[in-house]
């Protein structure tokens, strides 16, 4: 418990550092919110009108004042008002996050369902043709960009079957599960394929290391079946690096799979951040990046706790 408390104490310091970096970085981008919002019509504004808009958006003050106003608002849950959507930043983020969370969970489920069994299959047939085939397939999958997989899927469906996946819409799972899965399954497969290749390679490597350990040989010498040796004795210890990889990848996916969301026109978190950057929506970019950083830290904490559950030899309190 003390380990968890220590990690939670570090959260505010990390979030403050992230907020300062993103606050400065977004303001170093040429242009401002007014020009990005109005486009060429911004040149038609009088100086008084531009000053009024600057005051409304809160960009008339020096950077330290702007940051302090935004930072103090965090304690009351006020992340500011989005210029693009005209709504509170937190409500915009929470509207987009369910899609991104579901997409990340489905992609992880697909990747682990394929990658872990494939890695075990290859490790138990080391240096055989089956192992070579799995390794080649994993290398091809890992080297193929996700946007290529997405475009190939769309082309096959459109050219071969005359249908296109549903784009630009999102139905929550609790409203219509079948329609929701119909919208999300192809993007999840697109993301899951590349990650499944990474999981396969990591699982194979970890299983090969574990299968050569003394306790595995001891289990075999006591007459344990090969299935018991692999799935009961070897796999739990081999999953530690897989959990590490999965935690990092899941954290990235919670930040939004920008390219896949663009290809399938999904209104997710990553696409929202991209549009906010293009629109110089300072409040939305700052709030979204802070939200993503918080999710990433929570995922890393859960991964560390999972280590101790998988391998009792790992003691978090001694760190």
Backbone bond lengths (Angstrom), bond angles and torsions (degrees), N, CA, C in turn:
res aa  C-N    CA-C-N  psi(-1)  N-CA   C-N-CA  omega(-1)  CA-C   N-CA-C  phi
1 X - - - 1.460 - - 1.529 111.41 -
2 X 1.345 116.33 -37.50 1.468 119.15 179.90 1.523 111.14 -64.46
3 X 1.365 116.25 -31.99 1.459 119.28 177.60 1.524 110.54 -64.24
4 X 1.323 116.28 -43.12 1.467 120.32 179.07 1.525 110.38 -62.60
5 X 1.331 116.37 -41.98 1.465 119.92 -179.74 1.525 110.67 -63.60
6 X 1.333 117.08 -41.49 1.470 120.18 178.20 1.519 111.18 -62.07
7 X 1.320 116.03 -41.74 1.462 118.90 179.00 1.519 111.25 -66.43
8 X 1.322 117.06 -39.97 1.464 119.87 179.77 1.523 111.32 -66.33
9 X 1.332 117.32 -32.65 1.459 119.92 177.68 1.523 111.91 -64.48
10 X 1.321 116.48 -28.98 1.470 119.82 -179.24 1.524 112.34 -78.90
11 X 1.323 117.79 -17.95 1.461 120.92 -177.89 1.527 112.77 -54.91
12 X 1.358 119.51 -50.90 1.471 118.59 -177.76 1.526 113.45 -59.34
13 X 1.333 117.58 -38.83 1.469 119.98 -179.43 1.528 110.77 -64.74
14 X 1.327 116.20 -42.76 1.471 119.56 179.21 1.521 110.53 -64.84
15 X 1.328 116.57 -43.52 1.463 119.91 -179.01 1.526 111.65 -65.00
16 X 1.334 117.81 -36.70 1.461 120.38 177.18 1.525 109.85 -64.29
17 X 1.340 116.43 -44.26 1.463 119.61 177.67 1.514 112.36 -60.95
18 X 1.343 116.62 -43.79 1.466 120.78 178.66 1.518 110.59 -62.93
19 X 1.340 116.71 -42.50 1.463 119.89 -177.79 1.522 111.67 -64.19
20 X 1.335 117.60 -38.90 1.464 120.47 178.83 1.526 110.86 -65.66
21 X 1.341 115.93 -44.15 1.471 119.99 -178.46 1.524 110.88 -62.92
22 X 1.346 117.36 -48.14 1.459 119.45 -177.13 1.528 110.66 -70.35
23 X 1.337 117.77 -32.75 1.463 121.22 177.70 1.527 110.67 -60.59
24 X 1.327 116.28 -45.02 1.464 120.26 -179.31 1.525 110.92 -73.66
25 X 1.337 116.68 -42.15 1.466 120.41 -174.87 1.521 112.24 -62.57
26 X 1.339 117.77 -44.09 1.464 119.66 -177.43 1.519 111.10 -67.47
27 X 1.330 117.62 -28.90 1.462 120.49 -179.74 1.526 112.54 -82.96
28 X 1.319 117.13 -11.98 1.457 120.39 174.39 1.526 111.93 -81.68
29 X 1.347 116.20 -13.56 1.468 120.15 176.83 1.531 108.67 -70.19
30 X 1.335 117.73 130.98 1.477 119.46 -179.52 1.526 111.81 -57.48
31 X 1.335 115.89 144.91 1.460 121.83 179.24 1.512 110.97 97.85
32 X 1.333 116.11 178.94 1.453 121.43 178.18 1.519 109.57 -144.47
33 X 1.324 115.84 178.24 1.465 121.02 -176.76 1.518 112.10 -62.75
34 X 1.321 117.23 -38.12 1.467 121.16 -176.33 1.521 110.44 -66.36
35 X 1.335 116.30 -47.85 1.470 119.85 -179.63 1.514 111.09 -65.01
36 X 1.349 116.93 -41.63 1.461 119.99 -179.35 1.522 111.40 -65.48
37 X 1.328 117.27 -34.83 1.459 120.86 -177.18 1.525 111.79 -75.96
38 X 1.334 117.04 -42.22 1.467 120.84 -174.31 1.518 113.60 -94.86
39 X 1.330 117.52 -18.18 1.461 120.06 -179.28 1.511 112.04 66.45
40 X 1.335 116.74 -134.10 1.465 120.73 -178.23 1.524 112.26 -66.76
41 X 1.341 116.41 -22.27 1.460 119.05 179.69 1.530 112.49 -69.98
42 X 1.340 116.26 -14.63 1.459 118.89 178.56 1.530 111.20 -63.41
43 X 1.335 116.53 -26.46 1.462 119.56 178.55 1.512 113.28 -71.20
44 X 1.335 117.21 -15.24 1.457 120.82 -179.88 1.528 112.60 -87.10
45 X 1.330 117.34 -7.25 1.459 120.49 -178.80 1.525 110.80 -72.61
46 X 1.298 115.22 142.47 1.461 119.71 171.92 1.527 108.68 -78.60
47 X 1.328 118.56 159.83 1.476 120.02 177.71 1.522 112.69 -54.90
48 X 1.343 116.87 -36.78 1.459 119.86 179.82 1.534 111.34 -67.21
49 X 1.340 116.33 -40.26 1.458 119.49 178.64 1.534 111.64 -66.01
50 X 1.330 116.08 -41.51 1.466 119.75 178.67 1.530 110.64 -63.77
51 X 1.334 116.26 -41.57 1.471 119.44 178.48 1.527 111.18 -63.66
52 X 1.322 116.51 -38.29 1.468 120.05 178.87 1.531 111.08 -64.59
53 X 1.342 116.48 -42.72 1.463 119.74 177.98 1.526 111.05 -66.04
54 X 1.331 116.96 -38.98 1.465 120.37 178.68 1.528 110.71 -61.70
55 X 1.331 116.43 -40.56 1.466 119.93 177.75 1.525 110.18 -65.92
56 X 1.333 117.08 -40.65 1.464 121.11 -178.81 1.531 111.09 -63.12
57 X 1.344 116.08 -42.26 1.459 120.34 -179.34 1.526 112.54 -83.66
58 X 1.311 117.86 -6.53 1.449 121.19 177.07 1.511 114.88 76.77
59 X 1.338 117.77 23.40 1.468 120.55 -178.74 1.526 111.35 -107.56
60 X 1.324 116.11 17.02 1.463 119.78 179.99 1.520 111.51 -88.61
61 X 1.335 117.11 -15.59 1.456 121.66 -177.42 1.532 111.49 -92.46
62 X 1.344 117.59 161.90 1.480 120.31 174.41 1.530 110.85 -59.70
63 X 1.332 115.89 158.38 1.453 120.49 -177.54 1.527 113.77 -55.76
64 X 1.333 120.37 -45.39 1.481 118.52 179.40 1.527 112.91 -58.55
65 X 1.329 117.06 -38.29 1.463 120.50 179.21 1.527 109.73 -67.74
66 X 1.343 116.55 -43.86 1.464 119.87 178.64 1.529 110.53 -59.42
67 X 1.347 116.70 -44.08 1.464 119.69 -178.08 1.522 110.69 -65.49
68 X 1.331 117.12 -42.69 1.459 120.08 -177.96 1.525 111.15 -63.76
69 X 1.327 116.64 -40.19 1.463 119.69 177.57 1.526 110.80 -62.63
70 X 1.312 115.92 -43.86 1.458 120.09 -179.12 1.533 110.42 -68.46
71 X 1.336 117.02 -42.76 1.455 121.37 -177.20 1.527 111.46 -64.63
72 X 1.310 117.66 -43.08 1.468 120.42 179.94 1.523 111.26 -66.82
73 X 1.321 116.49 -28.51 1.465 119.12 177.66 1.515 112.95 -69.81
74 X 1.358 118.03 -20.63 1.458 121.15 -179.61 1.521 111.96 -62.20
75 X 1.337 116.84 -32.57 1.463 120.06 -176.22 1.525 111.99 -69.07
76 X 1.310 116.53 -19.33 1.469 120.10 177.06 1.527 111.92 -106.39
77 X 1.350 116.02 10.34 1.457 120.23 -179.69 1.507 114.07 78.05
78 X 1.329 117.64 13.73 1.461 122.23 -179.39 1.526 109.03 -97.25
79 X 1.325 116.37 104.74 1.463 121.49 178.07 1.521 111.70 -93.73
80 X 1.313 117.03 6.58 1.454 120.12 179.93 1.519 111.89 101.73
81 X 1.323 114.79 -179.71 1.467 122.58 179.47 1.525 108.95 -108.47
82 X 1.314 116.25 131.58 1.462 121.11 178.31 1.524 110.24 -74.25
83 X 1.335 116.13 126.82 1.460 120.95 176.41 1.525 110.54 -65.93
84 X 1.328 116.33 -37.99 1.466 121.18 -175.41 1.521 112.05 -70.20
85 X 1.330 117.04 -43.08 1.456 121.12 -172.61 1.526 112.85 -103.75
86 X 1.323 117.63 -14.10 1.457 120.43 -179.33 1.512 113.80 65.60
87 X 1.336 117.18 26.41 1.463 122.87 -179.22 1.519 109.15 -132.01
88 X 1.337 117.60 164.49 1.464 119.40 175.28 1.527 111.46 -57.50
89 X 1.323 114.94 140.40 1.463 120.33 -176.16 1.527 111.16 -59.55
90 X 1.319 116.99 -42.55 1.465 120.23 -177.20 1.525 111.78 -61.09
91 X 1.322 117.67 -39.55 1.470 119.96 179.48 1.523 110.92 -68.04
92 X 1.334 117.62 -36.79 1.470 120.54 177.60 1.524 110.21 -64.57
93 X 1.334 117.07 -43.52 1.460 121.20 -179.84 1.528 110.50 -63.49
94 X 1.325 116.94 -45.58 1.463 120.58 -177.96 1.527 111.88 -67.67
95 X 1.333 118.12 -25.05 1.461 121.06 175.08 1.524 111.02 -70.55
96 X 1.340 117.11 -36.40 1.465 121.11 -176.17 1.524 112.93 -88.31
97 X 1.323 116.66 -25.02 1.466 119.32 -171.64 1.529 114.06 -65.54
98 X 1.357 121.70 -38.56 1.471 119.26 -179.74 1.523 113.47 -54.92
99 X 1.320 117.90 -39.39 1.468 120.09 178.61 1.524 110.37 -63.87
100 X 1.333 116.90 -47.40 1.455 120.50 -178.63 1.526 110.98 -63.62
101 X 1.333 117.36 -40.63 1.456 120.90 178.66 1.523 111.25 -63.38
102 X 1.318 117.46 -44.86 1.466 120.31 179.13 1.516 111.25 -64.86
103 X 1.335 116.83 -41.22 1.459 120.35 179.28 1.523 110.44 -62.48
104 X 1.333 117.09 -41.85 1.464 120.90 179.24 1.526 110.93 -64.98
105 X 1.335 117.00 -43.18 1.465 120.27 -179.66 1.528 111.60 -64.74
106 X 1.333 116.76 -43.65 1.461 119.81 179.44 1.529 111.30 -65.41
107 X 1.331 116.69 -41.95 1.464 119.96 178.94 1.527 111.07 -63.51
108 X 1.344 116.49 -40.93 1.462 120.11 177.90 1.523 110.72 -65.04
109 X 1.324 117.05 -42.10 1.468 121.04 179.72 1.526 110.77 -61.25
110 X 1.324 116.25 -45.23 1.463 120.34 179.39 1.524 110.62 -64.71
111 X 1.336 116.87 -44.64 1.459 120.98 -177.31 1.528 111.67 -63.74
112 X 1.334 116.78 -45.15 1.462 119.70 -178.37 1.522 111.40 -71.96
113 X 1.334 117.07 -34.73 1.465 120.24 179.28 1.523 111.20 -65.45
114 X 1.315 117.06 -31.16 1.469 120.98 178.78 1.526 111.02 -91.27
115 X 1.336 116.33 -46.55 1.457 120.76 -169.81 1.516 114.71 -69.88
116 X 1.345 117.77 -44.58 1.466 120.03 -177.31 1.534 111.59 -65.39
117 X 1.343 120.77 -51.59 1.469 119.17 177.17 1.529 112.86 -60.98
118 X 1.344 117.49 -38.31 1.463 119.59 179.47 1.526 110.95 -65.08
119 X 1.340 116.94 -40.79 1.460 119.75 178.55 1.515 112.17 -65.32
120 X 1.335 117.46 -40.37 1.468 120.99 177.15 1.523 110.36 -65.40
121 X 1.324 116.07 -43.64 1.472 121.12 178.91 1.528 110.44 -57.57
122 X 1.334 116.67 -45.01 1.461 119.92 -178.88 1.527 111.67 -69.00
123 X 1.339 117.15 -39.81 1.469 120.15 -177.58 1.524 111.46 -66.63
124 X 1.320 117.38 -36.90 1.467 119.94 -179.52 1.528 112.20 -78.59
125 X 1.309 117.08 -4.31 1.473 122.01 176.06 1.528 109.10 -127.85
126 X 1.305 115.48 45.63 1.462 122.58 -174.19 1.531 111.68 -57.11
127 X 1.349 113.82 131.94 1.469 122.77 177.11 1.527 113.35 64.02
128 X 1.304 117.89 19.19 1.460 121.00 174.24 1.526 108.42 -101.72
129 X 1.335 117.73 168.69 1.475 119.32 179.34 1.531 113.41 -56.56
130 X 1.330 117.23 -36.65 1.462 119.21 179.21 1.525 110.73 -63.98
131 X 1.319 117.37 -40.94 1.466 121.94 177.46 1.521 110.51 -62.92
132 X 1.314 116.68 -43.74 1.467 120.52 179.41 1.529 110.88 -62.68
133 X 1.338 117.08 -40.67 1.457 120.13 179.19 1.521 112.33 -63.46
134 X 1.333 116.61 -42.47 1.467 120.18 178.63 1.521 110.25 -64.47
135 X 1.335 117.44 -42.10 1.465 120.53 -179.60 1.519 112.20 -64.35
136 X 1.334 116.92 -39.95 1.475 120.20 178.30 1.523 110.24 -65.78
137 X 1.340 116.37 -45.01 1.464 119.84 178.79 1.523 110.81 -61.39
138 X 1.340 117.89 -39.29 1.453 121.24 179.51 1.525 111.43 -66.72
139 X 1.322 117.07 -39.77 1.468 120.36 178.76 1.523 110.85 -65.19
140 X 1.338 116.39 -41.18 1.464 119.85 178.74 1.526 110.38 -64.87
141 X 1.322 116.16 -44.84 1.459 119.83 179.72 1.518 112.79 -64.21
142 X 1.332 117.17 -37.54 1.460 120.51 -178.22 1.518 111.79 -74.08
143 X 1.329 117.47 -29.41 1.463 120.70 -177.95 1.524 113.07 -88.63
144 X 1.336 117.45 -7.21 1.466 120.53 179.88 1.525 109.18 -92.18
145 X 1.339 118.20 120.30 1.475 119.85 179.86 1.526 111.40 -62.06
146 X 1.319 115.44 149.20 1.464 120.19 -177.49 1.519 111.87 -63.50
147 X 1.352 117.38 -32.49 1.463 117.87 -179.38 1.523 111.07 -68.81
148 X 1.343 117.57 -29.24 1.470 120.35 176.31 1.524 109.66 -67.76
149 X 1.330 116.63 -43.84 1.466 120.39 177.73 1.527 110.22 -60.05
150 X 1.337 116.53 -43.60 1.455 120.20 179.58 1.517 112.85 -62.57
151 X 1.329 116.46 -45.00 1.462 119.86 179.93 1.526 111.74 -66.25
152 X 1.339 117.18 -36.52 1.470 120.57 177.79 1.531 110.08 -64.73
153 X 1.341 116.47 -42.56 1.472 119.82 178.84 1.524 110.46 -61.72
154 X 1.328 116.44 -45.22 1.463 119.80 -180.00 1.533 110.70 -63.49
155 X 1.349 116.83 -41.02 1.471 120.36 -179.64 1.529 111.28 -64.85
156 X 1.339 116.43 -43.69 1.469 119.60 -179.50 1.523 110.75 -63.09
157 X 1.328 116.26 -43.11 1.467 119.36 -179.65 1.520 111.58 -66.08
158 X 1.331 116.52 -39.98 1.467 119.21 -176.43 1.525 112.05 -78.32
159 X 1.336 117.18 -45.55 1.469 120.43 -176.77 1.522 112.02 -79.42
160 X 1.328 116.55 -37.05 1.461 119.56 -175.62 1.515 114.18 -87.59
161 X 1.343 116.89 -34.15 1.468 119.58 -174.18 1.526 113.05 -121.41
162 X 1.328 116.57 -5.44 1.463 119.97 176.73 1.504 114.24 70.44
163 X 1.332 117.66 24.35 1.458 121.14 178.63 1.521 108.96 -128.14
164 X 1.312 114.85 157.78 1.458 121.43 176.52 1.525 109.15 -126.45
165 X 1.342 116.97 144.28 1.470 118.31 176.27 1.519 110.89 -66.29
166 X 1.325 115.55 152.41 1.460 120.61 177.84 1.524 109.85 -64.79
167 X 1.335 116.65 128.28 1.454 121.14 -177.35 1.521 110.21 -127.31
168 X 1.321 114.57 151.78 1.458 120.73 173.87 1.507 115.72 77.62
169 X 1.327 117.40 5.82 1.470 120.03 -178.78 1.516 109.04 -135.97
170 X 1.326 114.91 156.25 1.457 120.25 177.22 1.516 109.21 -145.79
171 X 1.323 115.10 121.94 1.452 121.67 176.45 1.517 108.41 -106.49
172 X 1.324 119.07 120.29 1.465 120.19 179.77 1.516 112.08 -56.56
173 X 1.325 115.25 148.00 1.463 121.25 -176.87 1.516 111.96 -59.43
174 X 1.338 116.92 -37.99 1.462 119.98 -176.39 1.531 112.64 -73.89
175 X 1.331 117.73 -13.15 1.456 120.09 178.07 1.529 111.58 -88.74
176 X 1.336 116.03 -46.20 1.465 120.69 -179.96 1.531 108.01 -151.39
177 X 1.337 118.14 91.32 1.467 120.51 -175.40 1.527 114.20 -56.79
178 X 1.333 117.56 -42.20 1.458 120.11 -177.28 1.520 111.57 -66.76
179 X 1.315 116.88 -45.26 1.457 119.86 178.15 1.527 111.37 -64.75
180 X 1.329 116.23 -37.92 1.456 120.52 178.33 1.527 111.01 -61.93
181 X 1.327 117.36 -47.42 1.459 120.34 -179.94 1.527 111.44 -66.08
182 X 1.337 116.55 -33.47 1.458 119.86 176.23 1.518 112.06 -63.55
183 X 1.330 116.89 -32.59 1.469 120.90 178.64 1.521 112.46 -80.29
184 X 1.340 117.74 -30.12 1.458 121.27 -169.87 1.521 114.79 -100.92
185 X 1.325 118.30 -19.41 1.459 119.23 -170.39 1.531 112.52 -66.42
186 X 1.328 117.56 -41.41 1.469 119.47 -178.75 1.530 111.97 -67.95
187 X 1.336 119.76 -46.31 1.467 118.08 173.86 1.523 112.46 -59.56
188 X 1.337 117.60 -37.10 1.462 119.98 179.16 1.529 111.17 -65.88
189 X 1.317 117.39 -39.76 1.468 120.75 176.51 1.522 110.27 -64.28
190 X 1.318 116.79 -40.99 1.464 121.11 179.17 1.526 110.72 -59.13
191 X 1.330 116.90 -45.42 1.465 120.39 178.74 1.520 111.97 -73.72
192 X 1.325 116.36 -38.19 1.454 119.96 -174.32 1.510 114.72 -70.65
193 X 1.333 117.48 -27.82 1.460 120.06 -176.64 1.530 111.60 -63.33
194 X 1.332 116.62 -49.58 1.465 119.81 -179.32 1.522 111.08 -63.87
195 X 1.328 116.96 -41.74 1.455 119.73 -178.99 1.525 111.22 -70.19
196 X 1.332 117.58 -33.11 1.464 120.51 177.46 1.525 110.95 -60.68
197 X 1.317 116.92 -35.05 1.467 120.49 178.41 1.522 110.58 -65.22
198 X 1.330 117.00 -42.75 1.463 120.30 177.95 1.529 111.21 -64.24
199 X 1.329 116.34 -42.43 1.469 120.46 178.98 1.526 110.31 -62.68
200 X 1.321 116.89 -40.11 1.463 120.83 179.71 1.522 110.96 -59.95
201 X 1.315 116.90 -47.17 1.464 120.48 -177.48 1.525 111.32 -67.33
202 X 1.328 117.12 -42.18 1.471 120.01 179.67 1.525 110.72 -67.00
203 X 1.329 117.38 -42.32 1.461 120.88 179.55 1.516 110.95 -63.10
204 X 1.306 117.00 -44.46 1.476 120.38 179.00 1.521 111.23 -59.94
205 X 1.329 116.52 -47.70 1.457 120.23 -178.99 1.528 111.70 -62.68
206 X 1.346 116.46 -44.16 1.462 120.12 -179.74 1.526 111.35 -65.84
207 X 1.329 117.47 -40.12 1.458 120.48 -179.87 1.518 111.36 -66.23
208 X 1.310 117.89 -37.81 1.467 120.51 178.07 1.523 110.63 -62.72
209 X 1.325 116.99 -39.84 1.469 120.37 178.19 1.528 111.15 -66.41
210 X 1.329 116.28 -44.39 1.464 120.19 -176.16 1.522 111.23 -70.10
211 X 1.326 117.23 -39.01 1.465 120.31 -176.97 1.525 112.72 -65.42
212 X 1.324 117.63 -16.24 1.468 120.66 177.88 1.525 112.31 -95.29
213 X 1.342 118.76 1.26 1.457 121.65 -179.32 1.525 111.26 -74.76
214 X 1.332 114.71 160.80 1.465 120.54 -175.79 1.519 112.37 -65.06
215 X 1.354 117.03 -39.22 1.466 117.96 -175.29 1.527 111.82 -68.29
216 X 1.339 116.52 -26.29 1.459 119.15 176.05 1.523 109.96 -71.41
217 X 1.321 116.53 -42.12 1.464 119.24 176.42 1.523 111.06 -63.72
218 X 1.331 116.20 -36.48 1.469 119.83 177.28 1.524 111.09 -63.48
219 X 1.333 116.12 -43.13 1.468 120.03 178.80 1.520 110.80 -61.43
220 X 1.320 116.83 -39.25 1.470 119.81 178.71 1.518 111.13 -68.50
221 X 1.328 116.52 -38.72 1.465 119.98 -179.20 1.525 111.76 -67.41
222 X 1.330 117.65 -24.42 1.456 121.34 177.66 1.523 112.55 -83.49
223 X 1.337 116.51 0.76 1.451 120.41 175.74 1.506 115.48 93.31
224 X 1.345 117.56 12.06 1.463 119.97 178.25 1.525 109.70 -65.15
225 X 1.323 115.83 142.49 1.467 120.01 179.16 1.531 110.04 -67.60
226 X 1.318 115.05 158.28 1.463 119.44 -179.21 1.525 111.28 -62.59
227 X 1.323 116.70 -36.47 1.458 119.57 177.77 1.523 110.78 -64.06
228 X 1.331 116.89 -41.89 1.456 120.25 178.73 1.530 111.27 -65.90
229 X 1.311 116.54 -40.01 1.467 120.44 179.18 1.519 110.57 -61.90
230 X 1.317 116.55 -45.28 1.466 120.57 -175.82 1.521 111.53 -72.32
231 X 1.333 117.20 -52.35 1.456 120.68 -170.36 1.527 113.49 -85.19
232 X 1.322 118.22 -29.54 1.462 120.00 -176.63 1.525 112.95 -97.20
233 X 1.338 116.91 -39.92 1.457 119.94 -174.47 1.533 112.59 -96.30
234 X 1.316 117.50 -43.88 1.474 120.50 -172.85 1.529 112.88 -86.87
235 X 1.323 116.28 -44.57 1.467 119.49 -171.48 1.528 114.22 -59.89
236 X 1.343 121.00 -45.64 1.475 118.66 -178.23 1.527 113.41 -55.43
237 X 1.339 117.58 -41.43 1.463 119.72 178.76 1.530 111.91 -73.67
238 X 1.318 117.15 -30.67 1.458 120.15 179.39 1.522 112.18 -73.73
239 X 1.336 116.74 -16.53 1.465 119.80 -177.31 1.522 113.15 -78.57
240 X 1.329 118.84 -11.94 1.462 120.22 -177.51 1.531 111.71 -58.62
241 X 1.353 119.91 -51.75 1.471 118.08 176.67 1.525 113.59 -66.26
242 X 1.323 117.43 -28.36 1.466 120.46 176.89 1.527 110.38 -66.94
243 X 1.330 116.24 -40.72 1.465 120.34 177.30 1.526 110.39 -63.69
244 X 1.336 116.67 -40.37 1.465 119.95 177.55 1.525 110.86 -59.77
245 X 1.328 116.24 -50.40 1.463 120.62 179.21 1.522 111.52 -61.45
246 X 1.323 116.81 -41.53 1.461 120.48 -178.32 1.524 111.20 -66.23
247 X 1.338 116.47 -39.34 1.457 119.41 178.74 1.505 112.86 -63.17
248 X 1.329 116.26 -43.76 1.470 119.98 178.58 1.525 110.70 -64.23
249 X 1.317 116.63 -45.36 1.463 120.46 -178.75 1.524 111.10 -65.92
250 X 1.328 116.56 -40.16 1.463 119.90 179.88 1.521 110.64 -64.69
251 X 1.340 116.52 -38.61 1.459 120.05 176.13 1.513 111.95 -61.00
252 X 1.338 115.93 -42.22 1.463 118.94 177.28 1.525 111.59 -64.97
253 X 1.318 116.52 -40.88 1.462 119.85 -179.35 1.524 111.47 -65.39
254 X 1.340 117.22 -33.87 1.463 119.55 177.50 1.522 111.25 -66.92
255 X 1.317 116.51 -21.09 1.461 120.15 174.62 1.518 112.62 -78.13
256 X 1.320 116.37 -5.05 1.460 119.84 178.23 1.514 111.52 101.00
257 X 1.323 116.44 127.29 1.463 121.90 175.10 1.526 107.07 -88.98
258 X 1.321 115.99 88.68 1.464 121.07 -168.19 1.524 111.82 -58.89
259 X 1.337 116.50 -48.72 1.475 119.77 -174.33 1.526 110.47 -65.30
260 X 1.315 117.06 -46.04 1.467 120.04 -179.10 1.526 110.79 -66.14
261 X 1.327 116.90 -39.31 1.460 119.41 177.14 1.524 111.06 -64.53
262 X 1.323 117.42 -33.37 1.465 120.57 176.93 1.521 111.06 -70.11
263 X 1.330 116.76 -43.09 1.471 120.53 -178.03 1.523 110.82 -62.15
264 X 1.331 116.09 -45.02 1.468 120.48 -177.34 1.533 112.48 -94.67
265 X 1.336 116.88 7.56 1.472 122.65 178.26 1.522 111.68 52.00
266 X 1.312 116.09 46.02 1.460 120.94 -179.64 1.527 109.67 -90.36
267 X 1.325 117.87 133.40 1.466 120.41 179.23 1.525 111.70 -81.21
268 X 1.334 115.62 67.79 1.453 120.80 -177.06 1.515 112.74 -101.45
269 X 1.314 115.68 -175.26 1.458 121.80 -175.61 1.526 111.73 -68.70
270 X 1.329 116.83 -42.06 1.459 119.87 -178.72 1.517 112.53 -63.71
271 X 1.308 116.41 -44.35 1.467 120.29 178.25 1.520 110.95 -64.45
272 X 1.322 116.82 -36.82 1.458 121.12 177.95 1.523 111.26 -63.30
273 X 1.342 117.18 -43.27 1.467 120.51 179.05 1.522 110.72 -64.03
274 X 1.325 117.05 -41.34 1.464 120.43 178.76 1.522 110.52 -60.68
275 X 1.321 117.22 -46.77 1.460 120.66 179.10 1.528 111.23 -64.35
276 X 1.333 116.91 -36.67 1.467 120.56 179.17 1.523 111.02 -65.63
277 X 1.329 117.04 -38.27 1.465 120.07 177.50 1.520 110.57 -65.37
278 X 1.328 116.32 -44.00 1.467 120.23 179.94 1.525 111.28 -64.46
279 X 1.336 117.46 -32.06 1.459 122.31 -179.25 1.529 112.59 -90.74
280 X 1.339 116.95 2.12 1.476 121.78 -177.77 1.530 110.67 54.84
281 X 1.331 114.56 39.75 1.463 120.03 178.89 1.526 107.65 -83.51
282 X 1.336 115.31 84.40 1.456 121.03 -171.41 1.525 112.60 -56.41
283 X 1.309 117.09 -48.87 1.466 120.70 -175.94 1.524 111.23 -62.21
284 X 1.333 117.38 -41.34 1.459 120.76 -178.23 1.523 111.26 -69.27
285 X 1.325 117.62 -41.62 1.465 120.43 178.04 1.523 110.32 -62.74
286 X 1.327 116.76 -47.07 1.467 120.61 -179.41 1.523 111.24 -61.12
287 X 1.328 116.58 -46.94 1.456 119.97 -179.17 1.515 112.69 -65.39
288 X 1.334 116.80 -40.88 1.463 120.39 -178.02 1.523 111.23 -67.63
289 X 1.323 117.05 -43.63 1.470 119.96 179.87 1.524 110.58 -64.99
290 X 1.323 116.91 -39.09 1.467 120.13 177.38 1.529 110.31 -64.20
291 X 1.311 116.87 -40.72 1.465 121.85 178.42 1.526 110.79 -64.30
292 X 1.329 116.79 -42.80 1.465 121.14 178.88 1.528 110.80 -64.88
293 X 1.337 116.67 -41.96 1.469 120.21 179.04 1.525 111.42 -62.51
294 X 1.331 116.65 -40.22 1.465 120.45 177.85 1.529 110.80 -62.76
295 X 1.329 117.09 -43.79 1.462 120.70 177.77 1.522 111.07 -60.90
296 X 1.331 116.26 -41.81 1.466 120.62 -178.41 1.526 110.28 -63.01
297 X 1.321 117.27 -42.09 1.462 120.15 179.90 1.519 111.36 -67.20
298 X 1.330 117.34 -38.37 1.465 120.20 178.03 1.528 110.58 -64.08
299 X 1.337 116.49 -42.30 1.467 120.41 178.90 1.526 110.52 -63.05
300 X 1.339 117.60 -43.10 1.467 120.14 178.80 1.523 111.57 -62.43
301 X 1.331 116.98 -38.28 1.462 120.05 177.67 1.524 110.78 -64.19
302 X 1.326 116.97 -43.73 1.471 120.24 178.78 1.520 111.56 -64.50
303 X 1.335 116.89 -35.70 1.470 120.54 176.93 1.520 110.66 -63.50
304 X 1.327 117.29 -43.99 1.468 120.46 178.37 1.524 111.12 -61.39
305 X 1.323 116.97 -40.18 1.462 120.10 178.00 1.528 111.16 -67.65
306 X 1.334 116.48 -31.85 1.468 119.80 178.42 1.523 111.76 -68.23
307 X 1.348 117.11 -28.35 1.462 119.65 177.41 1.524 111.31 -56.63
308 X 1.327 115.09 -48.81 1.460 119.70 -177.64 1.524 111.62 -64.45
309 X 1.325 117.17 -32.75 1.464 120.31 179.06 1.525 111.31 -70.98
310 X 1.345 116.78 -36.27 1.457 120.82 -178.63 1.524 112.36 -79.00
311 X 1.322 116.92 -38.67 1.458 121.51 -175.78 1.520 108.80 -129.71
312 X 1.333 118.79 103.47 1.484 120.88 -178.75 1.519 113.59 -61.20
313 X 1.330 117.26 -17.22 1.471 118.83 178.31 1.503 112.98 -69.08
314 X 1.332 117.34 -19.04 1.461 121.66 179.51 1.518 108.46 -84.43
315 X 1.319 116.02 123.45 1.458 121.28 179.44 1.515 108.74 -118.42
316 X 1.340 116.32 111.88 1.450 120.94 -177.02 1.509 111.76 -70.96
317 X 1.321 117.93 -31.38 1.466 120.36 -174.47 1.519 111.48 -66.81
318 X 1.320 116.74 -23.87 1.457 118.87 -177.92 1.498 113.86 -83.62
319 X 1.325 117.93 -2.02 1.455 121.05 -177.58 1.513 110.77 -77.57
